[in-house]
Amino acid sequence: MCRSILKAARLETKPDRLFLVPGNHDVDRDAINKYYLDHYRCETQEDFHRKVADPVFFPNLMEKFAAFHRFAEEATKTKRYDGKSFHYTETLRLEREGEASAAKIRMLGLNSAILAGYDGDDDRKLALGLFQVKAALDERDEPADLTVAFFHHPFSCHHGFDRVSRNRLVDNADLILFGHKHKPENSPLFNLEQARAKHSDEDVDTSDGYLHSAIHRQIAKRLKGKGGVTDDDILKMVAEELDHFEAGDD
């Protein structure tokens, strides 16, 4: 399959241009020690990080990805996983013939399957973990023209406590890619906590410096003084504002 993808993308001589991250089918469930299944059920960021940092539990977490890591290295001819972390960060340089400068794209490969390994694990029980997202973002060694974060499971599969990881990515990545769903789709992503603007009416900052898009600012203005607003309500407002934007309404 990887050879077919490389051939279709005309990258047969550049397999390192193929960036792979694990999904639920890459988890070796036979390698999971059933004694640790309780460790897979986390309710807070602190709980998740504490369990992942457990020196006894961590090797078992890594073991279930061992086959995938070997496959990824063989397919891409590049060793991106060091067995010590779940993510990798790499800067891709794209050059046009005859041009001296190159576009720099920062690739953040994240693992959304850390807590995968049992039936029903994708029912809002998975997480990237702020520790992983922060580590990937902190590894930025030079300015980039575009930052792309990618992982397998969509945010709809993630536990509620991991919304902070989602928001951190939304604030720092230009493009977020994920798989798992068996149909293509795209949508704008917003930092819902920021849009909710947890301040008093007078303190809500709707300037360009605080909310990074015109649509986002409109959402914040509509939320002023409203209580009991759900995430679904905000997403409905986003859709309405997008319709206004595309129609050229003021």
C-alpha positions, 0 to 999 in steps of 0.5 A: 500500500505504501509503495502504491501511495509513493508511486501515485504521489511520484515520491518513489525516490523520496519515501521520507516525504511520507509521514505516518502516524498510528491508528487503532488498527496499528495497535498490537492488542496482544501486546497489552498487559491486561493488568494495565487496562485500568490505566487506560481509563483517565478522567483528567489531564493530570491522571493521563500524564501521571499514568503515561509517565509511570516507568512500569506502564510506559514500556507496555504502552510503547510495546503495542506500537513496536510493530508499527514503528518498525513498519513506519521506518521501513516504509519511509526509510526514516527513523522518526520514533525513538521509543521515548516519545509518542510524537515527532516534529519535522520541517519539510522544505519544498523548493521550486526549480530555479528558486533559491528559497524554499517553503518550510512546512512544520509537520507535527506527527501525533499519536491519538491511539495512546489509550486505544486497546480495548472495545469501545475505546474510541467512544470519547475515551481517547486523548492526545494529552497536553504533554504530547501536544506541548512537547511537539510544539516546543520542538519548533527549531525555526520559523515555518511558513505553515504548521500541519498537525496530523493524527488518526482519530478525530476530536469526536473520539477524544475525552472531554478532558483533552479539549485543552489539547485540541484548543492548543493545536487550533491556536498553533497549527494552520492545518489539522488532519485526521483519519478514522472516518471513512469519508472525506470532510473538512471544516473550520476549527475554533478554540471553543473556550476562547470563543466562549470568552469566560469573562464579564461582558465588559472584559471580553476582548474581541480585537484581532489580537485576541480572536484570530479570525473575523468569524471567530470575533463575530462568534464572541460578540454573539456570545456576550451576555448569553448563558447556558450556551453549548458547544453545539450552539457555538458550532451552529453559529459558526455555520451561520457566520460562514454562510454570511461570509461566503455570501459577502454579507457585512 
